[in-house]
Amino acid sequence: MEAAALYFRFKDNLATIAGALNSKLEVRSMPYNTSIPLEIDLLADVLRLHGLDFQSTTPGATRLFDFQQWYAQNEEQVNNIMQRVLEDKRAYMKTATGTVLQKEMLYRRLEYFKETAHTLEVMMTQQQLHSPKHFSYPFLGK
């Protein structure tokens, strides 16, 4: 998917993920309590380089709700920064693992939120259709 499409769907993807986390969907066996806060922090690092500061100490996937609220309050500024970063092919940033293109860093974060939203949407649809379980997880039955 092109970067522009990821950028335009970002708000919807956040809403889809938040809706899934607020639903009765079983996500305990999924990595979202680890991956969502990491991805939000990496996205916040890109935005921080351009003057926006998002900070949250909320643990696990629920950090998404803090970010979603902050994004709603700063939506125009965030969107302007994202658009600028996606158009800039030469801006770099230092990370703990080295130096990377800001555009690449932002693109990967937007891609993560798209994929997570899609996966959770499919899982919710399967649950609503009462799709049969494909595997038996004994630890979930206890």
Residue pairs with C-beta under 8 A, 6 or more apart in sequence:
1 111
1 114
3 86
3 103
3 107
3 110
4 86
6 107
6 110
6 111
6 113
6 114
7 79
7 82
7 83
7 86
7 110
9 114
10 82
10 110
10 113
11 71
11 75
12 117
13 113
13 114
13 116
13 117
14 64
14 67
14 68
14 71
14 113
14 117
15 68
16 117
16 120
16 121
17 36
17 64
17 113
17 116
17 117
17 120
18 64
18 65
18 68
19 124
20 27
20 117
20 120
20 121
20 123
20 124
21 27
21 32
21 61
21 62
21 64
21 65
21 120
23 124
24 127
25 120
25 123
25 124
25 127
26 140
27 61
27 120
27 123
28 140
29 137
29 140
32 60
32 61
32 116
33 59
33 60
33 61
34 60
35 112
35 116
36 60
36 61
36 63
36 64
36 116
37 58
37 59
37 60
37 61
37 63
39 109
39 112
39 113
40 54
40 56
40 63
40 64
40 67
42 105
42 108
42 109
43 67
43 106
43 109
44 53
44 54
44 55
44 67
45 93
45 95
45 105
46 81
46 85
46 93
46 102
46 105
46 106
46 109
47 53
47 54
47 78
47 81
48 54
49 93
49 102
50 81
50 84
50 85
51 81
52 74
52 77
52 78
52 81
54 67
54 70
56 63
56 66
56 67
56 70
58 65
58 66
71 78
82 106
82 110
85 91
85 102
85 103
85 106
86 103
86 106
86 107
88 102
88 103
89 101
89 103
90 101
91 101
91 102
91 103
92 99
92 100
92 101
92 102
93 99
93 100
93 101
93 102
93 105
95 105
